[in-house]
């Protein structure tokens, strides 16, 4: 079979039409602030992948799978990537005589880089060379399957790696053979150079819309906690423990509630998993509903209906629990009912939620407020790194206390989170406080 070169002038990705041949994807429209990370635009001019398919849609999916490995590599540097904002453009497909295609592509990435270390002008990703399932298996066998993890490219805490190697992937680990490019097997690994530049989407001195939150003299909070182990009933379960901890922290901070659905002697538990509290403060009423669920993907119709009603009126909504490698986050984003003119803050408090949150929440708010910018009525807080159950109450209390005090910027609020999770906020770019919410 003779070699055949196929060039694509344009490639549609995520609803955006990108110029393919010059490798210059469009700028991201995401905005961003964090106490621990800084947003960078990354451009891969000449990405490479081998595909057994000639179908651009299949190749696009394989490129996305290949670039999932940037999550693990960046986590190894205390950074992260927003996979929803990934933009790719196929430049060239060169058919091999023996079958399959060598594909060259351009990509635009939105990266959270740790503030404590200056980002280089260019940075190298080490990625699977092939996009098909066999290539993924070969890459795993070569760099992730050894029981002696010290000799492989795995995070120390790695477990259950098969199928999610990209999450635990640490190619810059000293004992990883990928640290020496001269040892590369070109059938297994390719290196992609990404150009990094500080993103123009970084914001400063943006705060929650305090006046909008308190316009009814109430702070209405809905906080969902997922268990560490579905079906667990012990208070020792990390998810149940964090659910109980937030209750205790609220009582300790704001005193005895003026009303609660708990009976005397009762406390939050696997058997008391719907807890309602109301506090009287100098700022106004603080109305809190705490929910414990086995898993957000498996909640029943009764919970969905309850959550949908609650989200209509909530100012602050949080989910603290497993990300499920994005599945739980997507399930949460597709729940809820939203009202016109209702501004809300979401805390999506799981591992690497920055990588997984898509545009569903923003679109839902824009649908009921179509005359405004998509993010005008919603701010979303996520984590660029893994988070821990023992920090869940702390993160929630940082937001609650900030909303009560009405003084701090988002960056100052996020500085009080566990720094390991590298929390950030998006959608805050159009916030105006202390100016009026609307001009």
C-alpha positions as a LaTeX table, in Angstrom:
\begin{tabular}{lrrr}
\hline
Residue & $x$ (\AA) & $y$ (\AA) & $z$ (\AA) \\
\hline
Unk1 & 0.00 & 0.00 & 0.00 \\
Unk2 & 1.35 & 3.40 & $-0.91$ \\
Unk3 & 1.64 & 6.16 & 1.66 \\
Unk4 & $-1.14$ & 8.69 & 1.62 \\
Unk5 & $-1.13$ & 12.08 & 3.28 \\
Unk6 & $-4.47$ & 13.47 & 4.44 \\
Unk7 & $-4.66$ & 17.08 & 5.64 \\
Unk8 & $-7.54$ & 18.64 & 7.53 \\
Unk9 & $-8.05$ & 22.36 & 7.14 \\
Unk10 & $-10.58$ & 22.72 & 9.94 \\
Unk11 & $-11.64$ & 20.49 & 12.83 \\
Unk12 & $-14.65$ & 21.02 & 15.08 \\
Unk13 & $-13.87$ & 20.50 & 18.76 \\
Unk14 & $-16.22$ & 21.18 & 21.66 \\
Unk15 & $-18.39$ & 23.39 & 19.50 \\
Unk16 & $-15.43$ & 25.54 & 18.41 \\
Unk17 & $-14.08$ & 25.69 & 14.90 \\
Unk18 & $-10.30$ & 25.68 & 15.03 \\
Unk19 & $-7.72$ & 26.48 & 12.41 \\
Unk20 & $-6.01$ & 23.15 & 11.91 \\
Unk21 & $-3.07$ & 23.61 & 9.63 \\
Unk22 & $-1.32$ & 26.41 & 11.50 \\
Unk23 & $-1.70$ & 24.69 & 14.88 \\
Unk24 & $-2.99$ & 27.81 & 16.62 \\
Unk25 & $-6.13$ & 26.93 & 18.59 \\
Unk26 & $-8.35$ & 29.71 & 19.85 \\
Unk27 & $-7.94$ & 31.23 & 23.32 \\
Unk28 & $-9.88$ & 29.76 & 26.20 \\
Unk29 & $-12.89$ & 31.66 & 27.49 \\
Unk30 & $-12.46$ & 30.32 & 31.02 \\
Unk31 & $-11.60$ & 32.66 & 33.90 \\
Unk32 & $-9.73$ & 31.63 & 36.99 \\
Unk33 & $-8.34$ & 32.55 & 40.42 \\
Unk34 & $-6.60$ & 30.55 & 43.12 \\
Unk35 & $-4.36$ & 31.07 & 46.12 \\
Unk36 & $-2.06$ & 28.19 & 45.17 \\
Unk37 & $-2.07$ & 27.98 & 41.38 \\
Unk38 & $-1.86$ & 30.28 & 38.37 \\
Unk39 & $-3.60$ & 29.64 & 35.08 \\
Unk40 & $-1.45$ & 29.02 & 32.01 \\
Unk41 & $-2.39$ & 28.60 & 28.38 \\
Unk42 & $-0.54$ & 25.67 & 26.86 \\
Unk43 & $-0.13$ & 25.09 & 23.14 \\
Unk44 & 1.09 & 21.85 & 21.58 \\
Unk45 & 2.07 & 22.69 & 18.01 \\
Unk46 & 3.09 & 19.22 & 16.86 \\
Unk47 & 1.42 & 16.49 & 18.88 \\
Unk48 & 1.81 & 12.94 & 17.62 \\
Unk49 & $-0.33$ & 9.83 & 17.91 \\
Unk50 & $-0.64$ & 6.59 & 15.96 \\
Unk51 & $-4.20$ & 5.53 & 15.15 \\
Unk52 & $-5.59$ & 2.50 & 13.40 \\
Unk53 & $-8.58$ & 4.61 & 12.34 \\
Unk54 & $-8.93$ & 7.17 & 9.56 \\
Unk55 & $-12.07$ & 8.63 & 11.15 \\
Unk56 & $-11.46$ & 12.11 & 12.55 \\
Unk57 & $-14.05$ & 11.60 & 15.29 \\
Unk58 & $-12.32$ & 8.42 & 16.48 \\
Unk59 & $-8.91$ & 10.08 & 16.30 \\
Unk60 & $-10.20$ & 13.06 & 18.28 \\
Unk61 & $-11.38$ & 10.70 & 21.04 \\
Unk62 & $-8.01$ & 8.94 & 21.04 \\
Unk63 & $-6.12$ & 12.24 & 21.32 \\
Unk64 & $-8.30$ & 13.13 & 24.31 \\
Unk65 & $-7.49$ & 9.76 & 25.89 \\
Unk66 & $-3.80$ & 10.30 & 25.23 \\
Unk67 & $-3.89$ & 13.75 & 26.83 \\
Unk68 & $-5.66$ & 12.39 & 29.92 \\
Unk69 & $-2.15$ & 11.36 & 30.98 \\
Unk70 & $-1.35$ & 15.05 & 31.46 \\
Unk71 & $-3.62$ & 14.92 & 34.54 \\
Unk72 & $-1.31$ & 12.50 & 36.33 \\
Unk73 & 1.89 & 14.15 & 35.11 \\
Unk74 & 0.73 & 17.61 & 36.23 \\
Unk75 & $-0.54$ & 16.24 & 39.55 \\
Unk76 & 3.03 & 15.11 & 40.11 \\
Unk77 & 3.96 & 18.81 & 40.00 \\
Unk78 & 1.00 & 19.98 & 42.13 \\
Unk79 & $-0.81$ & 21.18 & 39.03 \\
Unk80 & $-3.81$ & 20.21 & 36.96 \\
Unk81 & $-5.60$ & 20.62 & 33.66 \\
Unk82 & $-9.18$ & 21.42 & 32.66 \\
Unk83 & $-10.00$ & 18.61 & 30.23 \\
Unk84 & $-13.33$ & 20.18 & 29.33 \\
Unk85 & $-11.46$ & 23.11 & 27.80 \\
Unk86 & $-9.16$ & 20.91 & 25.72 \\
Unk87 & $-9.16$ & 22.00 & 22.08 \\
Unk88 & $-7.56$ & 19.90 & 19.35 \\
Unk89 & $-7.05$ & 20.29 & 15.64 \\
Unk90 & $-5.84$ & 17.55 & 13.30 \\
Unk91 & $-3.06$ & 18.83 & 11.05 \\
Unk92 & $-2.04$ & 15.74 & 9.10 \\
Unk93 & $-2.71$ & 12.01 & 8.78 \\
Unk94 & 0.06 & 10.00 & 7.13 \\
Unk95 & $-0.92$ & 6.45 & 6.25 \\
Unk96 & 1.63 & 3.72 & 6.94 \\
Unk97 & 2.31 & 1.04 & 4.33 \\
Unk98 & 1.49 & $-1.66$ & 6.89 \\
Unk99 & $-1.75$ & 0.09 & 7.91 \\
Unk100 & $-2.80$ & 2.77 & 10.36 \\
Unk101 & $-2.04$ & 6.47 & 10.45 \\
Unk102 & 0.62 & 8.68 & 11.96 \\
Unk103 & $-1.38$ & 11.71 & 13.06 \\
Unk104 & $-0.03$ & 15.17 & 13.76 \\
Unk105 & $-2.26$ & 17.51 & 15.73 \\
Unk106 & $-2.30$ & 20.85 & 17.52 \\
Unk107 & $-3.83$ & 21.28 & 20.96 \\
Unk108 & $-4.74$ & 24.08 & 23.33 \\
Unk109 & $-4.74$ & 23.28 & 27.05 \\
Unk110 & $-5.80$ & 25.26 & 30.12 \\
Unk111 & $-3.42$ & 24.41 & 32.96 \\
Unk112 & $-3.30$ & 25.21 & 36.67 \\
Unk113 & 0.40 & 25.54 & 37.54 \\
Unk114 & 1.66 & 25.82 & 41.15 \\
Unk115 & 2.41 & 29.41 & 42.14 \\
Unk116 & 5.48 & 28.37 & 44.16 \\
Unk117 & 7.41 & 27.23 & 41.09 \\
Unk118 & 7.83 & 29.35 & 37.98 \\
Unk119 & 6.55 & 27.60 & 34.89 \\
Unk120 & 9.10 & 27.08 & 32.10 \\
Unk121 & 8.52 & 28.55 & 28.66 \\
Unk122 & 8.18 & 25.00 & 27.36 \\
Unk123 & 7.38 & 21.75 & 29.13 \\
Unk124 & 7.44 & 18.16 & 27.92 \\
Unk125 & 4.60 & 15.69 & 28.27 \\
Unk126 & 5.40 & 11.98 & 28.00 \\
Unk127 & 2.39 & 10.24 & 26.45 \\
Unk128 & 1.26 & 6.91 & 25.00 \\
Unk129 & 2.30 & 6.66 & 21.35 \\
Unk130 & $-0.86$ & 4.86 & 20.27 \\
Unk131 & $-4.51$ & 5.75 & 20.61 \\
Unk132 & $-6.05$ & 2.29 & 20.31 \\
Unk133 & $-6.84$ & $-0.05$ & 23.20 \\
Unk134 & $-3.85$ & $-2.30$ & 22.46 \\
Unk135 & $-1.52$ & 0.67 & 22.59 \\
Unk136 & $-2.99$ & 1.72 & 25.94 \\
Unk137 & $-2.50$ & $-1.78$ & 27.32 \\
Unk138 & 1.09 & $-1.91$ & 26.10 \\
Unk139 & 1.81 & 1.45 & 27.71 \\
Unk140 & 0.34 & 0.25 & 30.98 \\
Unk141 & 2.31 & $-2.99$ & 30.90 \\
Unk142 & 5.53 & $-1.11$ & 30.23 \\
Unk143 & 5.19 & 1.68 & 32.80 \\
Unk144 & 2.44 & 0.89 & 35.26 \\
Unk145 & 1.97 & $-2.82$ & 35.89 \\
Unk146 & 4.99 & $-3.73$ & 38.01 \\
Unk147 & 4.08 & $-4.77$ & 41.55 \\
Unk148 & 7.25 & $-3.00$ & 42.68 \\
Unk149 & 5.92 & 0.51 & 42.11 \\
Unk150 & 9.28 & 2.12 & 42.92 \\
Unk151 & 10.47 & 0.93 & 39.50 \\
Unk152 & 7.45 & 2.20 & 37.61 \\
Unk153 & 5.80 & 5.50 & 36.81 \\
Unk154 & 3.17 & 5.40 & 39.54 \\
Unk155 & 2.20 & 7.69 & 42.40 \\
Unk156 & 3.08 & 6.17 & 45.79 \\
Unk157 & $-0.60$ & 5.89 & 46.74 \\
Unk158 & $-1.58$ & 4.13 & 43.50 \\
Unk159 & $-4.09$ & 1.28 & 43.75 \\
Unk160 & $-6.50$ & $-0.33$ & 41.33 \\
Unk161 & $-4.45$ & 1.18 & 38.52 \\
Unk162 & $-5.61$ & $-0.92$ & 35.59 \\
Unk163 & $-7.90$ & 1.23 & 33.45 \\
Unk164 & $-7.05$ & 4.48 & 35.25 \\
Unk165 & $-3.30$ & 4.51 & 34.87 \\
Unk166 & $-3.51$ & 8.11 & 33.64 \\
Unk167 & $-4.71$ & 9.23 & 37.07 \\
Unk168 & $-1.75$ & 7.76 & 38.96 \\
Unk169 & 0.78 & 8.39 & 36.18 \\
Unk170 & 3.98 & 10.06 & 37.42 \\
Unk171 & 6.58 & 9.99 & 34.59 \\
Unk172 & 8.87 & 12.49 & 36.32 \\
Unk173 & 9.33 & 10.18 & 39.28 \\
Unk174 & 13.05 & 9.53 & 39.72 \\
Unk175 & 12.76 & 5.76 & 39.23 \\
Unk176 & 10.59 & 6.01 & 36.11 \\
Unk177 & 12.44 & 4.97 & 32.94 \\
Unk178 & 10.73 & 7.80 & 31.06 \\
Unk179 & 13.00 & 10.29 & 32.79 \\
Unk180 & 15.67 & 9.21 & 30.29 \\
Unk181 & 14.50 & 10.00 & 26.75 \\
Unk182 & 17.28 & 7.90 & 25.27 \\
Unk183 & 15.49 & 4.79 & 26.57 \\
Unk184 & 12.21 & 5.57 & 24.81 \\
Unk185 & 10.55 & 2.87 & 22.76 \\
Unk186 & 8.97 & 4.87 & 19.94 \\
Unk187 & 6.21 & 2.27 & 19.65 \\
Unk188 & 5.20 & 2.96 & 23.23 \\
Unk189 & 5.83 & 6.61 & 24.04 \\
Unk190 & 5.86 & 10.00 & 22.35 \\
Unk191 & 6.96 & 13.33 & 23.77 \\
Unk192 & 4.88 & 16.44 & 23.23 \\
Unk193 & 6.35 & 19.88 & 23.79 \\
Unk194 & 3.84 & 22.38 & 25.16 \\
Unk195 & 4.45 & 26.14 & 25.06 \\
Unk196 & 3.32 & 27.76 & 28.31 \\
Unk197 & 2.28 & 31.36 & 28.85 \\
Unk198 & 0.49 & 33.02 & 31.74 \\
Unk199 & $-3.15$ & 33.09 & 30.75 \\
Unk200 & $-5.00$ & 36.33 & 30.29 \\
Unk201 & $-7.91$ & 34.58 & 32.00 \\
Unk202 & $-6.40$ & 34.97 & 35.49 \\
Unk203 & $-8.36$ & 37.39 & 37.65 \\
Unk204 & $-7.53$ & 39.33 & 40.81 \\
Unk205 & $-9.49$ & 40.89 & 43.67 \\
Unk206 & $-12.75$ & 39.24 & 42.74 \\
Unk207 & $-15.05$ & 38.29 & 45.61 \\
Unk208 & $-18.37$ & 36.51 & 45.98 \\
Unk209 & $-21.35$ & 38.75 & 45.28 \\
Unk210 & $-22.02$ & 39.28 & 48.98 \\
Unk211 & $-24.84$ & 41.79 & 48.57 \\
Unk212 & $-26.64$ & 39.49 & 46.13 \\
Unk213 & $-26.30$ & 36.54 & 48.51 \\
Unk214 & $-27.77$ & 38.51 & 51.40 \\
Unk215 & $-30.44$ & 40.48 & 49.54 \\
Unk216 & $-33.15$ & 38.45 & 51.33 \\
Unk217 & $-31.29$ & 38.60 & 54.71 \\
Unk218 & $-30.66$ & 34.86 & 54.51 \\
Unk219 & $-27.74$ & 32.60 & 53.69 \\
Unk220 & $-29.17$ & 29.34 & 52.39 \\
Unk221 & $-26.71$ & 26.43 & 52.27 \\
Unk222 & $-27.07$ & 22.95 & 50.79 \\
Unk223 & $-24.14$ & 20.60 & 51.50 \\
Unk224 & $-23.99$ & 17.02 & 50.21 \\
Unk225 & $-21.48$ & 14.49 & 51.52 \\
Unk226 & $-20.69$ & 11.21 & 49.83 \\
Unk227 & $-19.54$ & 8.17 & 51.79 \\
Unk228 & $-16.06$ & 6.79 & 51.32 \\
Unk229 & $-17.52$ & 3.30 & 50.98 \\
Unk230 & $-21.04$ & 2.92 & 49.58 \\
Unk231 & $-23.29$ & 1.06 & 52.00 \\
Unk232 & $-21.12$ & 1.84 & 55.03 \\
Unk233 & $-22.95$ & 2.81 & 58.24 \\
Unk234 & $-20.05$ & 3.26 & 60.66 \\
Unk235 & $-19.19$ & 6.74 & 61.89 \\
Unk236 & $-15.58$ & 5.81 & 61.10 \\
Unk237 & $-16.27$ & 5.97 & 57.37 \\
Unk238 & $-14.35$ & 9.01 & 56.16 \\
Unk239 & $-17.34$ & 10.46 & 54.30 \\
Unk240 & $-19.71$ & 10.00 & 57.24 \\
Unk241 & $-17.08$ & 11.49 & 59.53 \\
Unk242 & $-16.74$ & 14.64 & 57.39 \\
Unk243 & $-20.55$ & 14.97 & 57.28 \\
Unk244 & $-20.61$ & 14.88 & 61.08 \\
Unk245 & $-17.63$ & 17.22 & 61.32 \\
Unk246 & $-19.34$ & 20.00 & 59.39 \\
Unk247 & $-22.35$ & 19.72 & 61.71 \\
Unk248 & $-20.07$ & 20.00 & 64.75 \\
Unk249 & $-18.13$ & 22.91 & 63.23 \\
Unk250 & $-21.35$ & 24.79 & 62.53 \\
Unk251 & $-22.57$ & 24.31 & 66.11 \\
Unk252 & $-19.21$ & 25.31 & 67.54 \\
Unk253 & $-19.04$ & 28.44 & 65.35 \\
Unk254 & $-22.64$ & 29.67 & 65.38 \\
Unk255 & $-24.00$ & 28.21 & 68.60 \\
Unk256 & $-27.21$ & 26.35 & 69.28 \\
Unk257 & $-29.50$ & 26.43 & 66.24 \\
Unk258 & $-32.84$ & 28.14 & 66.64 \\
Unk259 & $-34.42$ & 25.17 & 64.86 \\
Unk260 & $-33.41$ & 21.69 & 63.75 \\
Unk261 & $-35.08$ & 18.48 & 62.64 \\
Unk262 & $-32.84$ & 16.40 & 64.92 \\
Unk263 & $-34.46$ & 15.15 & 68.08 \\
Unk264 & $-32.72$ & 15.62 & 71.46 \\
Unk265 & $-29.79$ & 13.21 & 71.69 \\
Unk266 & $-29.65$ & 12.63 & 67.95 \\
Unk267 & $-26.65$ & 13.52 & 65.80 \\
Unk268 & $-25.82$ & 13.19 & 62.09 \\
Unk269 & $-25.09$ & 9.61 & 61.06 \\
Unk270 & $-25.83$ & 7.03 & 58.40 \\
Unk271 & $-29.29$ & 6.84 & 60.00 \\
Unk272 & $-29.77$ & 10.60 & 60.32 \\
Unk273 & $-28.61$ & 11.61 & 56.86 \\
Unk274 & $-30.90$ & 14.59 & 56.23 \\
Unk275 & $-30.05$ & 17.27 & 58.80 \\
Unk276 & $-31.67$ & 20.70 & 58.83 \\
Unk277 & $-30.41$ & 23.61 & 60.92 \\
Unk278 & $-31.22$ & 27.27 & 61.23 \\
Unk279 & $-29.01$ & 29.78 & 63.00 \\
Unk280 & $-29.69$ & 33.38 & 63.95 \\
Unk281 & $-26.65$ & 35.62 & 63.34 \\
Unk282 & $-26.00$ & 39.35 & 63.30 \\
Unk283 & $-25.89$ & 39.17 & 59.51 \\
Unk284 & $-29.19$ & 37.36 & 59.22 \\
Unk285 & $-30.57$ & 33.84 & 59.14 \\
Unk286 & $-28.29$ & 30.96 & 58.17 \\
Unk287 & $-30.38$ & 28.08 & 56.82 \\
Unk288 & $-28.42$ & 24.82 & 56.36 \\
Unk289 & $-29.40$ & 21.44 & 54.94 \\
Unk290 & $-26.79$ & 18.68 & 55.23 \\
Unk291 & $-27.24$ & 15.50 & 53.23 \\
Unk292 & $-25.35$ & 12.20 & 53.35 \\
Unk293 & $-25.53$ & 9.92 & 50.30 \\
Unk294 & $-23.98$ & 6.58 & 49.42 \\
Unk295 & $-23.00$ & 7.89 & 46.00 \\
Unk296 & $-24.28$ & 10.80 & 43.97 \\
Unk297 & $-24.89$ & 8.60 & 40.92 \\
Unk298 & $-27.14$ & 6.25 & 42.86 \\
Unk299 & $-29.44$ & 8.68 & 44.69 \\
Unk300 & $-33.13$ & 7.87 & 44.48 \\
Unk301 & $-35.97$ & 9.90 & 43.03 \\
Unk302 & $-36.94$ & 11.26 & 46.46 \\
Unk303 & $-33.49$ & 12.75 & 46.97 \\
Unk304 & $-33.43$ & 14.21 & 43.47 \\
Unk305 & $-36.75$ & 15.91 & 44.03 \\
Unk306 & $-35.59$ & 17.24 & 47.39 \\
Unk307 & $-32.31$ & 18.49 & 45.93 \\
Unk308 & $-34.03$ & 20.08 & 42.94 \\
Unk309 & $-36.34$ & 22.06 & 45.22 \\
Unk310 & $-33.50$ & 23.07 & 47.47 \\
Unk311 & $-31.28$ & 24.33 & 44.66 \\
Unk312 & $-33.98$ & 26.77 & 43.60 \\
Unk313 & $-33.34$ & 28.82 & 46.73 \\
Unk314 & $-29.74$ & 27.99 & 47.77 \\
Unk315 & $-26.96$ & 30.56 & 47.79 \\
Unk316 & $-24.14$ & 28.07 & 48.42 \\
Unk317 & $-24.22$ & 24.46 & 47.25 \\
Unk318 & $-21.43$ & 21.99 & 47.87 \\
Unk319 & $-20.65$ & 18.38 & 47.10 \\
Unk320 & $-17.88$ & 16.71 & 49.11 \\
Unk321 & $-16.98$ & 13.17 & 48.17 \\
Unk322 & $-15.45$ & 10.93 & 45.54 \\
Unk323 & $-15.14$ & 12.30 & 42.02 \\
Unk324 & $-15.56$ & 8.85 & 40.52 \\
Unk325 & $-12.97$ & 9.92 & 37.93 \\
Unk326 & $-15.47$ & 12.53 & 36.80 \\
Unk327 & $-18.63$ & 10.39 & 36.72 \\
Unk328 & $-19.91$ & 11.68 & 40.07 \\
Unk329 & $-19.17$ & 15.26 & 39.10 \\
Unk330 & $-21.06$ & 14.95 & 35.83 \\
Unk331 & $-24.01$ & 13.35 & 37.64 \\
Unk332 & $-24.17$ & 16.22 & 40.13 \\
Unk333 & $-23.95$ & 18.85 & 37.38 \\
Unk334 & $-27.03$ & 17.43 & 35.72 \\
Unk335 & $-29.15$ & 17.65 & 38.85 \\
Unk336 & $-30.81$ & 20.73 & 40.32 \\
Unk337 & $-33.42$ & 23.29 & 39.32 \\
Unk338 & $-32.38$ & 26.89 & 38.90 \\
Unk339 & $-34.30$ & 30.12 & 39.11 \\
Unk340 & $-34.02$ & 33.34 & 37.17 \\
Unk341 & $-32.01$ & 36.05 & 38.97 \\
Unk342 & $-30.64$ & 33.60 & 41.58 \\
Unk343 & $-26.86$ & 33.93 & 42.06 \\
Unk344 & $-25.16$ & 30.79 & 43.41 \\
Unk345 & $-21.75$ & 29.50 & 44.45 \\
Unk346 & $-20.90$ & 25.83 & 43.90 \\
Unk347 & $-18.09$ & 23.99 & 45.68 \\
Unk348 & $-17.31$ & 20.75 & 43.81 \\
Unk349 & $-15.04$ & 19.29 & 46.43 \\
Unk350 & $-13.55$ & 16.03 & 45.18 \\
Unk351 & $-10.29$ & 14.83 & 43.65 \\
Unk352 & $-9.16$ & 16.68 & 40.51 \\
Unk353 & $-12.57$ & 18.24 & 39.94 \\
Unk354 & $-10.92$ & 21.01 & 37.88 \\
Unk355 & $-10.24$ & 18.32 & 35.26 \\
Unk356 & $-13.77$ & 16.93 & 35.29 \\
Unk357 & $-16.30$ & 19.76 & 35.65 \\
Unk358 & $-17.91$ & 20.48 & 32.31 \\
Unk359 & $-20.18$ & 23.34 & 31.28 \\
Unk360 & $-23.47$ & 21.83 & 32.49 \\
Unk361 & $-23.91$ & 24.05 & 35.55 \\
Unk362 & $-23.01$ & 27.21 & 33.67 \\
Unk363 & $-25.37$ & 26.30 & 30.83 \\
Unk364 & $-28.20$ & 25.59 & 33.27 \\
Unk365 & $-27.82$ & 29.01 & 34.87 \\
Unk366 & $-27.49$ & 30.73 & 31.51 \\
Unk367 & $-30.67$ & 29.03 & 30.31 \\
Unk368 & $-32.71$ & 30.81 & 32.97 \\
Unk369 & $-30.75$ & 34.07 & 32.64 \\
Unk370 & $-30.22$ & 34.29 & 28.87 \\
Unk371 & $-29.83$ & 38.08 & 28.82 \\
Unk372 & $-26.59$ & 37.93 & 30.79 \\
Unk373 & $-23.14$ & 36.42 & 30.41 \\
Unk374 & $-23.14$ & 32.63 & 31.06 \\
Unk375 & $-21.27$ & 32.95 & 34.37 \\
Unk376 & $-23.07$ & 36.01 & 35.73 \\
Unk377 & $-25.21$ & 34.00 & 38.14 \\
Unk378 & $-22.82$ & 31.18 & 39.05 \\
Unk379 & $-19.27$ & 30.79 & 40.43 \\
Unk380 & $-17.73$ & 27.30 & 40.63 \\
Unk381 & $-14.92$ & 26.20 & 42.96 \\
Unk382 & $-12.97$ & 23.06 & 42.04 \\
Unk383 & $-9.67$ & 21.36 & 42.92 \\
Unk384 & $-6.69$ & 20.97 & 40.62 \\
Unk385 & $-5.31$ & 18.20 & 42.85 \\
Unk386 & $-6.74$ & 15.36 & 44.94 \\
Unk387 & $-8.68$ & 16.38 & 48.03 \\
Unk388 & $-9.10$ & 14.53 & 51.32 \\
Unk389 & $-12.18$ & 13.70 & 53.36 \\
Unk390 & $-10.67$ & 15.13 & 56.54 \\
Unk391 & $-10.48$ & 18.56 & 54.87 \\
Unk392 & $-14.07$ & 18.64 & 53.58 \\
Unk393 & $-15.57$ & 20.45 & 56.55 \\
Unk394 & $-12.72$ & 22.97 & 56.53 \\
Unk395 & $-13.39$ & 23.87 & 52.89 \\
Unk396 & $-17.10$ & 24.28 & 53.49 \\
Unk397 & $-16.55$ & 26.39 & 56.60 \\
Unk398 & $-14.14$ & 28.66 & 54.73 \\
Unk399 & $-16.90$ & 29.52 & 52.28 \\
Unk400 & $-19.61$ & 29.81 & 54.93 \\
Unk401 & $-17.50$ & 32.03 & 57.19 \\
Unk402 & $-16.47$ & 34.12 & 54.20 \\
Unk403 & $-20.09$ & 34.63 & 53.20 \\
Unk404 & $-20.95$ & 35.65 & 56.77 \\
Unk405 & $-18.06$ & 38.09 & 57.15 \\
Unk406 & $-18.51$ & 39.61 & 53.66 \\
Unk407 & $-14.93$ & 40.91 & 53.45 \\
Unk408 & $-12.57$ & 38.48 & 51.72 \\
Unk409 & $-11.75$ & 38.04 & 48.06 \\
Unk410 & $-12.00$ & 34.58 & 46.59 \\
Unk411 & $-8.23$ & 34.19 & 46.67 \\
Unk412 & $-8.18$ & 34.97 & 50.39 \\
Unk413 & $-11.01$ & 32.52 & 51.05 \\
Unk414 & $-9.31$ & 29.76 & 49.05 \\
Unk415 & $-6.05$ & 30.37 & 50.92 \\
Unk416 & $-7.79$ & 28.83 & 53.92 \\
Unk417 & $-8.47$ & 25.54 & 52.14 \\
Unk418 & $-6.07$ & 22.62 & 52.51 \\
Unk419 & $-3.28$ & 23.76 & 50.17 \\
Unk420 & $-2.81$ & 20.20 & 48.91 \\
Unk421 & $-6.06$ & 20.33 & 46.94 \\
Unk422 & $-5.12$ & 23.51 & 45.01 \\
Unk423 & $-8.62$ & 24.94 & 44.98 \\
Unk424 & $-9.60$ & 27.49 & 42.36 \\
Unk425 & $-12.65$ & 29.46 & 41.31 \\
Unk426 & $-14.01$ & 30.03 & 37.82 \\
Unk427 & $-16.87$ & 32.20 & 36.65 \\
Unk428 & $-15.94$ & 35.05 & 38.97 \\
Unk429 & $-14.64$ & 37.33 & 36.22 \\
Unk430 & $-17.90$ & 39.28 & 35.99 \\
Unk431 & $-18.38$ & 39.72 & 39.77 \\
Unk432 & $-18.67$ & 43.37 & 40.79 \\
Unk433 & $-18.78$ & 43.46 & 44.60 \\
Unk434 & $-18.55$ & 45.95 & 46.35 \\
Unk435 & $-20.24$ & 47.60 & 43.38 \\
Unk436 & $-23.87$ & 46.71 & 42.67 \\
Unk437 & $-24.47$ & 43.27 & 41.19 \\
Unk438 & $-25.87$ & 44.83 & 38.02 \\
Unk439 & $-25.00$ & 48.15 & 36.43 \\
\hline
\end{tabular}
